Amino acid sequence: MTIEYPAQYWKDYELLDSGRGEKLERFGKYTLIRPEPKALWDKSMTESQWRALAHVRFTPGAGFGKAGKEDSGTWDLLKKMEDQWWIGYRGEPDPVTHAASDLDFRLRLALTSFKHVGVFPEQAPNWEFIFRETSRLCRIHKANGLPAPKVLNLFAYTGGASLAARAAGADVTHLDSVRQVVTWARENMERSGLDGVRWVIEDAMKFARREAKRGNVYQGIILDPPAYGHGPDGEKWKLDELLFDLMKNVAAILSPREGFMVLNLYSNGYSSMLGETVVREAFGKEHPLTLESGELALTDSFGKVLPLSIFVRAKR
C-alpha cells in the first residue's frame, strides 16, 4: 500500500491547518473552513487565527452525519468573496527534461449546500496516473494506426479526471446522474481550451450494464462512486450493496488487452485491501490485472497527514 499526495508545486491549493473536525483550506485566492470528521487531532493554529484567514465557514445542518444528508448545511461569510471563482491545475513537469506538462486545465469553484466546492484536491495523484496511462495508450494506438483510446468516467462530478484523459488525447465519455454537475463539467472543459467530451446524464449501473450487453469496450475506466446516491430517474445507489455488481460490469467493458482502471472510494471503513479484493474477484482470472492500491491524503502546513480516500488502480 502507498500513500500519495498532491504535488507541492500546485500553487492553487493548500491545506493550511486541520483539527477538531475541521480543515482550513486555500483554493486560489479564497480560504475556506469546512468540516472534516477524520481530523481527530488538535488544531495547530488558534481559532482566532483561523477566522482571520478564512473568507467563509461551512456550518453543518440538522441532517449532518445522517446517511444521504451528511454534507448538508450552510456557508457563513466571514469576508467578502465572489460566489464563483476559478483555479488551475498543471501536471508534473517531465522529470528528465523538466518541460511543462500538457496536463493543464481549469476548474470553476462555487459554494454548494453540500460543503463541496467543485473539486476534491486529494485526487490530483489520480489525475496524474490517468494522464500518464492515457498518454501511453495514445502512443500505442497511434503507432498501430488505431483511433484514440476510449476512456469512460463514471460518477464523474465536475470532470477533473475527464479533463486529464482528454488532455492526453483520449475519446472521453463523462457520465454523471446530475444534469447541473454535467453542465459544470462542460464549463470546465471549455475554460480549459478542450473539446470533444461526450456528456451522458444517466445512472452509472444502468449505463455499464447496457454497454456490456452491447459488447462495447473502453481502454480506460474511472470510477468514483459515493456511499449513497440517486440516478436521474430515481434509481437508488448504495455502495455496499451494488459496488461488486458494478465492478463485474466494468470488467466486461474494459479492454482485455491494453487498458487501465481507477477506482476511488471515500466510504469510511473501506480499506485498500478490500478494494483490491473487490476488483480482483470481479475481474476473475481470465484477464489478469496488475494492481496497485493505497490512500490519497493531504498534508497540512504543520505536517499533519489527513487521509481522505482509498484507491485501486489496474493496468494490463
NORLIN-V605447 format. One record per helix or strand of 3 or more residues. SS is the DSSP state (@ for helix, = for strand). FROM is the first residue (numbers start at 0). LEN is the number of residues. If there is no record, write none. Layout:
BEGIN
((SS/FROM/LEN) (SS/FROM/LEN))
END
This chain:
BEGIN
((=/1/3) (=/12/7) (=/21/6) (=/29/6) (@/46/7) (=/55/5) (=/72/5) (=/83/7) (=/103/7) (@/120/23) (=/149/5) (@/159/8) (=/170/6) (@/178/13) (=/197/4) (@/203/11) (=/219/4) (=/227/3) (=/235/3) (@/238/15) (=/259/6) (@/271/12) (=/289/10) (=/304/11))
END
